[in-house]
Amino acid sequence: MARKYDIPKTFELDAEIVDLIAAQSLKDHYNMAVDSVDNFVLHQKGCPADYEYYMKLKNSLKIVLDYYGR
């Protein structure tokens, strides 16, 4: 067995895979923003400035996800 693996310096991903990775990342950030908003509203955790930030972020991510149809 070789001591080290031969790892190519570059590789290619097709556009569909890249789009799926980006969409999953955006959805993850959206879910984290929703969790932060819920923690503030339901459990009184966090500060009002964070709530406002996460509300704007959540709404912005929703627009981007809707635009890309994800």
C-alpha positions as CSV (number, residue, x, y, z in Angstrom):
1,M,0.0,0.0,0.0
2,A,1.3,3.5,-0.8
3,R,2.4,5.6,2.0
4,K,0.5,8.6,0.7
5,Y,-2.5,9.1,-1.4
6,D,-2.1,10.8,-4.8
7,I,-4.4,13.9,-4.6
8,P,-4.9,15.9,-7.8
9,K,-4.2,19.6,-7.6
10,T,-7.5,20.4,-9.3
11,F,-10.8,18.7,-9.9
12,E,-14.1,19.6,-11.6
13,L,-17.6,19.7,-10.3
14,D,-20.5,20.1,-12.6
15,A,-22.8,23.1,-12.2
16,E,-25.7,21.1,-10.8
17,I,-23.6,19.8,-7.9
18,V,-22.3,23.3,-7.1
19,D,-25.9,24.7,-7.2
20,L,-27.0,21.9,-4.8
21,I,-24.1,22.7,-2.4
22,A,-24.9,26.4,-2.5
23,A,-28.6,25.8,-1.9
24,Q,-27.9,23.5,1.0
25,S,-25.6,26.1,2.6
26,L,-28.2,28.8,2.2
27,K,-30.9,26.6,3.7
28,D,-28.7,25.8,6.6
29,H,-28.1,29.5,7.3
30,Y,-31.8,30.2,6.9
31,N,-32.6,27.5,9.5
32,M,-30.1,28.9,11.9
33,A,-31.6,32.4,11.5
34,V,-35.1,30.9,12.2
35,D,-33.7,29.2,15.3
36,S,-32.3,32.4,16.5
37,V,-35.5,34.3,16.0
38,D,-37.5,31.5,17.7
39,N,-35.1,31.6,20.7
40,F,-35.6,35.3,21.1
41,V,-39.4,35.3,20.6
42,L,-40.3,32.0,22.4
43,H,-37.6,31.8,25.0
44,Q,-36.5,35.4,25.5
45,K,-32.9,34.5,24.7
46,G,-30.7,37.0,22.8
47,C,-30.9,40.8,22.4
48,P,-33.2,42.9,20.3
49,A,-30.4,43.9,17.9
50,D,-29.7,40.2,17.2
51,Y,-33.4,39.6,16.6
52,E,-33.5,42.5,14.0
53,Y,-30.4,41.2,12.3
54,Y,-31.7,37.6,12.1
55,M,-35.1,38.7,10.8
56,K,-33.4,40.7,8.0
57,L,-31.1,37.8,7.2
58,K,-34.0,35.3,7.2
59,N,-36.0,37.4,4.9
60,S,-33.1,38.0,2.6
61,L,-32.2,34.3,2.4
62,K,-35.8,33.5,1.7
63,I,-35.8,35.9,-1.3
64,V,-32.6,34.3,-2.7
65,L,-33.9,30.7,-2.1
66,D,-37.2,31.6,-3.8
67,Y,-35.3,33.2,-6.7
68,Y,-33.3,30.0,-7.3
69,G,-36.4,27.9,-6.9
70,R,-35.0,25.9,-4.0
